Amino acid sequence: MFPNMPRWKLFSVHGHPVFLEPLFLLLVAFFVFSNVQTSAQLLSNLLWAPVLFISILWHEIGHAVAIDRQGFGKSVMVLQGFGGVTINTNRGHALPGQSIIISLAGPAFSFSLVVLFGALYFFVTQQGLLGEFFQLMMMANIVWTIFNLLPIFPMDGGNVVLHGIRKATGNMTRAYRYTAMISLAVLALIAIALFTFFPGGMMLTIIILLLFGMQNVQILQQTKGAR
């Protein structure tokens, strides 16, 4: 989303380099320091740091594994201020079906964390910081899975819609235009729901949705001739 943002290499996972951008640290800080009133609450909120890091990285590993399995080689994973992104220069050659598999792999990996940490929470321990960590990992990945599957471009659900329309029409420009229309309609419904039920909160979500909305408006403008 911010192409000129500096990034630092952390490590590689089976040949896939992992980078971190400064805005990811701001994302972590936002969750850690939100509504902190006591030292005990701060200690509890610090769990967000490993939860965000593990959850977002594992989600991107899902995409990277799927891209590799489809024959497009290794990818670069970047942890960003609004989550993560998996970059692969060969992925543009993917067929619609391959692209859909790649898009769904991230949410599938996220859901695997729901199953794993749900089992740990219900069958190992619900007590103390460890139990709280298990619960937070489970709940965060439920939300992350559902959020990513929403039919909003450029999220995974939006990419599934994009490549589904691409497969049906055989026209990538038209697919982008129709996907942008669907995305803006869904964004409008979510905005109405947020302002109706959460008029004073969900600020980070609202900012992210606004950015997605702007991106889809640009797509509509760029594909004006497509019908």
Phi, psi and omega per residue, in radians:
M1 nan -0.538 3.072
F2 -2.139 1.584 -2.965
P3 -1.112 -0.452 -3.098
N4 -1.649 0.141 -3.134
M5 -1.180 2.286 3.075
P6 -1.131 2.659 3.131
R7 -2.521 2.638 -3.112
W8 -2.071 2.376 3.093
K9 -1.380 2.257 3.129
L10 -1.652 -0.929 -3.090
F11 -3.007 -3.054 3.059
S12 -2.181 2.582 3.081
V13 -2.060 1.831 -3.115
H14 0.882 0.774 3.082
G15 1.542 -0.040 3.098
H16 -1.715 1.905 -3.136
P17 -1.151 2.503 3.112
V18 -2.026 2.159 3.131
F19 -2.032 2.731 3.117
L20 -2.223 2.324 3.058
E21 -1.761 2.664 -3.102
P22 -0.979 -0.591 -3.105
L23 -1.143 -0.381 3.062
F24 -1.134 -0.649 3.100
L25 -1.140 -0.612 3.075
L26 -1.173 -0.655 3.081
L27 -1.061 -0.807 3.114
V28 -1.080 -0.780 -3.138
A29 -1.072 -0.666 3.126
F30 -1.026 -0.796 -3.127
F31 -1.273 -0.660 -3.081
V32 -1.205 -0.723 -3.000
F33 -1.754 0.044 3.110
S34 -1.219 2.232 3.042
N35 0.996 0.583 3.101
V36 -1.449 2.167 3.138
Q37 -2.153 -0.368 -3.141
T38 -2.345 2.834 3.112
S39 -1.142 -0.595 3.112
A40 -1.138 -0.667 3.112
Q41 -1.191 -0.640 3.089
L42 -1.110 -0.754 3.122
L43 -1.051 -0.731 3.120
S44 -1.153 -0.727 -3.127
N45 -1.177 -0.436 3.120
L46 -1.081 -0.337 3.087
L47 -1.088 -0.397 3.134
W48 -1.079 -0.517 -3.107
A49 -1.052 -0.987 3.098
P50 -1.188 -0.559 3.137
V51 -1.084 -0.833 -3.136
L52 -1.158 -0.771 -3.098
F53 -1.089 -0.890 -3.098
I54 -1.133 -0.805 -3.046
S55 -1.129 -0.829 -3.099
I56 -1.215 -0.734 3.128
L57 -1.100 -0.774 -3.122
W58 -1.108 -0.668 3.080
H59 -1.040 -0.813 -3.129
E60 -1.216 -0.572 3.053
I61 -1.052 -0.655 3.084
G62 -0.999 -0.811 3.100
H63 -1.101 -0.787 -3.092
A64 -1.087 -0.733 3.122
V65 -1.104 -0.770 -3.131
A66 -1.123 -0.727 3.110
I67 -1.062 -0.778 3.136
D68 -1.111 -0.762 -3.128
R69 -1.150 -0.469 3.108
Q70 -1.415 -0.035 3.043
G71 1.647 0.288 -3.085
F72 -1.787 0.159 3.027
G73 1.425 -2.902 -3.060
K74 -1.354 2.678 -3.130
S75 -2.117 2.886 3.021
V76 -1.861 2.206 3.111
M77 -1.826 2.306 -3.090
V78 -2.198 2.189 3.042
L79 -1.541 2.106 -3.010
Q80 -2.110 -3.128 -3.122
G81 -1.186 -0.389 -3.137
F82 -2.013 0.427 3.122
G83 2.203 -2.083 -3.129
G84 -2.653 2.932 3.094
V85 -2.542 2.504 3.081
T86 -1.951 2.102 -3.025
I87 -1.885 2.222 3.086
N88 -2.545 2.036 -3.046
T89 -1.209 -0.367 -3.136
N90 -1.519 -0.183 -3.025
R91 -1.148 -0.411 -3.134
G92 -1.085 -0.302 3.131
H93 -1.544 0.027 -3.078
A94 -1.207 2.483 3.021
L95 -1.250 2.806 -3.119
P96 -0.930 -0.779 3.138
G97 -1.094 -0.698 3.097
Q98 -1.124 -0.726 -3.136
S99 -1.119 -0.653 3.110
I100 -1.150 -0.750 3.094
I101 -1.049 -0.782 3.133
I102 -1.077 -0.736 -3.122
S103 -1.150 -0.676 -3.097
L104 -1.374 -0.295 -3.093
A105 -1.123 -0.659 3.136
G106 -1.075 -0.960 3.077
P107 -1.032 -0.588 3.107
A108 -1.114 -0.746 3.091
F109 -1.143 -0.689 3.103
S110 -1.078 -0.728 -3.140
F111 -1.153 -0.520 3.089
S112 -1.099 -0.550 3.071
L113 -1.233 -0.583 3.060
V114 -1.051 -0.813 -3.128
V115 -1.131 -0.830 -3.091
L116 -1.087 -0.921 -3.046
F117 -1.380 -0.384 2.978
G118 -1.140 -0.742 3.100
A119 -1.120 -0.749 3.124
L120 -1.102 -0.687 -3.107
Y121 -1.212 -0.769 -3.046
F122 -1.471 -0.431 -3.036
F123 -2.023 -0.190 3.134
V124 -1.902 -1.142 3.114
T125 -2.776 2.503 3.012
Q126 -2.004 0.158 -3.019
Q127 -1.754 2.642 3.002
G128 1.140 -2.922 -3.119
L129 -1.134 -0.585 -3.141
L130 -1.131 -0.794 3.089
G131 -1.099 -0.681 3.107
E132 -1.132 -0.668 3.105
F133 -1.127 -0.786 3.110
F134 -1.013 -0.802 -3.115
Q135 -1.132 -0.745 -3.123
L136 -1.135 -0.716 3.088
M137 -1.077 -0.739 3.135
M138 -1.111 -0.887 -3.070
M139 -1.188 -0.723 -3.126
A140 -1.080 -0.669 -3.101
N141 -1.402 -0.412 2.957
I142 -1.092 -0.863 3.138
V143 -1.105 -0.776 -3.094
W144 -1.115 -0.679 3.118
T145 -1.145 -0.860 -3.124
I146 -1.104 -0.793 -3.110
F147 -1.035 -0.758 -3.108
N148 -1.229 -0.401 -3.134
L149 -1.534 -0.075 3.077
L150 -1.085 2.453 -3.100
P151 -1.327 1.102 -3.130
I152 -2.210 2.092 3.078
F153 -1.346 2.368 0.268
P154 -1.776 0.395 3.122
M155 -1.223 2.978 -3.042
D156 -1.043 -0.739 3.108
G157 -1.076 -0.676 3.083
G158 -1.135 -0.644 3.092
N159 -1.196 -0.603 3.065
V160 -1.105 -0.778 3.092
V161 -1.062 -0.804 -3.125
L162 -0.962 -0.887 -3.054
H163 -1.377 -0.398 2.995
G164 -1.161 -0.783 3.096
I165 -1.173 -0.680 3.089
R166 -1.023 -0.735 3.133
K167 -1.175 -0.661 -3.090
A168 -1.283 -0.633 -3.045
T169 -1.756 -0.425 -3.055
G170 1.237 0.258 -3.083
N171 -2.266 1.949 -3.066
M172 -1.202 -0.674 3.136
T173 -1.100 -0.785 3.103
R174 -1.119 -0.671 3.125
A175 -1.074 -0.755 3.101
Y176 -1.077 -0.746 -3.094
R177 -1.141 -0.839 -3.136
Y178 -1.138 -0.651 3.108
T179 -1.125 -0.708 3.108
A180 -1.095 -0.694 3.106
M181 -1.086 -0.818 3.119
I182 -1.092 -0.748 -3.128
S183 -1.055 -0.799 -3.117
L184 -1.157 -0.630 3.094
A185 -1.128 -0.771 3.123
V186 -1.163 -0.720 3.104
L187 -1.056 -0.695 3.120
A188 -1.106 -0.751 3.116
L189 -1.112 -0.729 3.125
I190 -1.146 -0.715 3.131
A191 -1.073 -0.748 3.106
I192 -1.074 -0.771 3.140
A193 -1.115 -0.742 -3.126
L194 -1.112 -0.811 -3.101
F195 -1.269 -0.361 3.096
T196 -1.415 -0.799 -3.018
F197 -1.771 -0.380 3.139
F198 -2.319 1.077 -3.029
P199 -1.105 -0.407 -3.074
G200 -1.947 0.075 -3.041
G201 -2.330 -2.840 3.101
M202 1.064 0.590 -3.039
M203 -1.055 -0.785 -3.123
L204 -1.079 -0.738 3.117
T205 -1.082 -0.734 3.138
I206 -1.093 -0.732 3.125
I207 -1.087 -0.797 3.139
I208 -1.072 -0.773 -3.126
L209 -1.149 -0.630 3.079
L210 -1.096 -0.751 3.113
L211 -1.107 -0.721 3.087
F212 -1.111 -0.703 3.119
G213 -1.066 -0.777 3.116
M214 -1.069 -0.709 -3.139
Q215 -1.114 -0.697 -3.132
N216 -1.295 -0.551 3.030
V217 -1.105 -0.725 3.096
Q218 -1.074 -0.704 3.111
I219 -1.086 -0.735 3.105
L220 -1.058 -0.735 3.139
Q221 -1.142 -0.676 -3.098
Q222 -1.315 -0.348 -3.093
T223 -1.999 0.492 -3.034
K224 -1.003 -0.573 -3.095
G225 -1.387 -0.195 -3.079
A226 -1.448 2.365 3.115
R227 -2.325 nan nan
